[in-house]
Structure formats: structure tokens, C-alpha cells
Amino acid sequence: MRMTSWPDGVPIQVFVMGDKTRLHASFSKEILGVFPHQLRRAWNRQIFAGTGQAPAKVDTEQEMLDKVATTPGAIGYTSEELINEQIRKIAVE
Amino acid sequence: MSKYGKLPLNRASTYYLILLASLLGTQQSALASKLPENHFQIHGFLTQAYVKTTDNRFFGDSQDGSFDFREIGANASYRFNPKLMASAQLLSRVAGDMYNGSLTVDYAQLDYTFHMSERARYGALLGRTKNPLGFYNDTRDVAATRPGIFMPQAIYWDRVRNMVLSNDGVQFYADNSNGLHRFSLQLLAGKTPIDENVEKSYLDPSLNASMDQDGVTTGGRLLYEWDGGRLRLALSNAMLKLDSRTTILPPGSIDIDYWVLSAQYNHGPWRLTAEYMEEPIDYQGFANLLDSADTTVDGYYLQGDYRLHSDWELLLRYEQSHYDKDDRYGSKVSTISGLPPYNFYSKLWTAGLLWEPTEQLMLRAEFSQVEGVIFLSNLENPIPSERVKDWNLFSLLISYSF
């Protein structure tokens, strides 16, 4: 939420799934190290003070893949090896 | 990124998390100027509470059960480009006899980032901005972000909320991250919208005071976060001078200096928070008749939250407020004023339960045992002899935000 563009100036577009999805819970806890409700509160503190905007929400993993593949500067996560040539996989630790 | 509460990856797990990044944009410079699809956003909230007290009035006729605590807000934000964003929020707040629900501009600001990199971000906000005091002041009216049905009154007084709520002026921010450490500094200068609640709190209501700000409010917050917020420490301040005219006394002014020290520790399902407030008040002029009223108000709270389950949370809070930090239980000031000592301090124990069945919906139930009445509004409890020392407070809240 703090950086709004990549170093080359392309706006960052973050995609997430719903708080209750298993994938989002895993992403929050295992990658970010916080619970989904803590992440949501941190977003809300910015959204309702006017200092930040909410990430875009997707409903399915396929939608996540499609959106990340077709949106410039997009970032997201998935659970499966559904990677194609339009998406780059980023190693986590 | 934070590592607190991080769980070891389950090797036997049948799925893996993979972070994805689009290859578009970084290669196609023609698309570089394209804005994210949600660069225009609208958000809002609707909160209704029920307040029941055994004695005293808090957010309306609470002895009979009051629904006069309602918050409705809506905001819009538009990002012109990665460095420039405009945002504004309208708020209607009903809070007993303190606020009648009339529509106010909560904030309306332009946010320009001068510099942005992985490690640092510097910029400025221009317009009406929320005052970053303590951990919670800037979103104090949004139930989804505050630490209970009511803000801890020891720090975030409802009876004088406008004094520290927002500023019409400028605010600078600087963010620096280095490994596990993050420093965030905000500095502000501007006019504070003063209202009747402030006028009736800093001078006795019988004086019919009207106040105007002399000069500007200055203040800010320095926040340190370790390990993505596992530990958070902050020092905040707001300083202002109020020129006051009354129907009885010669004119004078009141210097207010508001300091808040904040600390929070997050670990797995636990969150421990402590904040301390000190507020020296200096009465000048008034033909020296109010010199003896100079005081330093202080207060603190300690709160523990425990996430029971993904949707449920428990809270326990203790807070204490004193009209004079050197006369904590009001014995001296009671002799001078003729009012019983419990008018000059408060002690509260609060236990509460939170349920968040969906991302948008929140329900809370809380019970408080209270001794003292210092945080009660003079507008709601004008007759000192009717104020009761020992009382209980029960409240329910439902809030929807999107």
C-alpha cells in the first residue's frame, strides 16, 4: 500500500482474494505474517483517513491469473502452477 | 514485510503460494501511463450503537437506553497518477447532546508524493486533514478501525474531540524503512475547527464562552515500527491557543498542549496496547481570575485483545483519567471548587466481545464498570449534584463498512 508505482513508473495494481478464502489466509499468515483481519484493519486505517486506496478484489484463482496477466504493473498470488508466459513467478524467500 | 505470527510453511501441503507479477507494463512503455482499474474508489460506513447506563448521561438518555450514537460516513478518492491523489470524506455523527448528526467535511485533501522508493516516501497533504494523534485519532469515527465501541476516553476524549480531530492546512510526511525498522514522521500546521463542546469544557458552561483560535495548531507524530508492526511506538503532539470571550469575565486565552505516548505489541492472536496522555492547560488573561485553574490533565489506558477464532475477539481494558496529575483523585480541587472529588477523575474497567461474521460487518458488546465522571460531557450532565460516582455502562454496536 505504501508504494504506488514500480521503479519504472508503472502504477502498481494489487489483486487479493476475500478474507475468508483459504488462499488469502495462507498468503496473509505465511507470506505477510499477519492475520487477514489485521491486514484489513491496516488497509481500513488508510482508506478512511484518505491516505490510501484498497486493493482490487477477485473471486477466483482463475480471475486472479487473468487479471494479473492482462493488467500492466499487476501483482497477486496463486496456489497452483498455472503460470503462463504473461506472468512472472516471484520467489518468496 | 512482517514476520510476526508467521507460521512455518507446511511441507506436506498439497498447494503452494506463488506470488505473481504481470510482465505487462514493465516491457510495454506505451501502457506505462495507464491507471490502475480501481483508481477511483468510494467507501463508506454505517454504525449504530445502543448505550445503557445505570446512572449519568452518556451519548443521550442512556439511563433509559439510548440509540443516540450513530455514525454515517462516505468517502471518495481519485488517483491522478502514482504521485497525486485527491480524497474527501463526509461524516454525519450523532452522539447524544454532543453531536446532532449534521453533515461535516471530515477531510478533503490533496496528497502529493515528492519522492518514492522501496525505502522511503516523502510528501505533503494539503486541505482538511485528519490529525495523526496516538494510534487511533485519524480514524476514530470508523468502528472498523477503533479499539472498542467507544474510544478510550483517557486519551481520545469525546467531550473535546474537535480540538484534536482535524486541521485546515498542511501536513508533511516522511517514511523510511531499513530492514526491520520503519520510521514515519508527520508534521502539521493549520486551523482547528473549534465547537461548542470545546467551549463548554475548557470554561464553565455558565460563562457562555465563545472561542477563536489564535494562530495555528502545530503538531505531529513520530511512529516507529519494528518487524512490520510487531512492535509499534509513537510520540504525538498538538499545540494550540484559544482566544476566549465570556459574558462575565474579561477576555483571556487558553494554551493547550496535548502529548500522547503510545506503545503496542502484536504477537499471533495477542495485541497489547498502552497509551498515555498529558495535557498542560494554561489560562492567561481573564484579569488573572483563572490563574489557579491552570492544570495538567493526564490519563492512560492498557488494553489486551485476543483473537479467539478468525471471527471472534475478546478485549479487556483499564483506563484512568485525572483533571490534575498532581492531585489525582481531586481532593485539592474539590476543596477549591466545592464539587465532590469524583468530578475530577475516572477509572474504567471494560470487557468486550467482537464478532466479525463477514469482511463488512462487525458487532460488538461491551460492559464497563466506572468510578468517577470526568469524561462525561458538561452538555449532557449540566447539574453537578445529579452526577453519580459509581456507575455501569453497557453497550452494543453494529457496523457495516465497504
Interface residues (C-beta under 8 A of the other chain):
Chain A: R2 M3 T4 S5 W6 P7 D8 G9 V10 P11 I12 Q13 G18 D19 K20 L23 A25 S26 F27 K29 E30 I31 L32 G33 V34 F35 P36 H37 Q38 R40 R41 A42 N44 R45 I47 F48 A49 G50 T51 Q53 A54 A56 M64 L65 V68 A69 T70 T71 P72 G73 A74 I75 G76 Y77 T78 S79 E80 E81 I83 E85 Q86 I87 R88 K89 I90 V92
Chain B: M1 S2 K3 Y4 G5 K6 L7 L9 Y15 Y16 L17 I18 L19 L20 A21 S22 L23 L24 G25 T26 Q28 L31 A32 K34 L35 P36 E37 N38 H39 Q41 H43 F45 G73 N75 S77 R79 N81 P82 K83 M85 S87 A88 Q89 Y107 Q109 D111 T113 M116 S117 E118 R121 L125 T129 K130 D138 T139 V142 A144 T145 D175 G228 G229 N266 P269 R307 S310 E356 T358 E359 S401
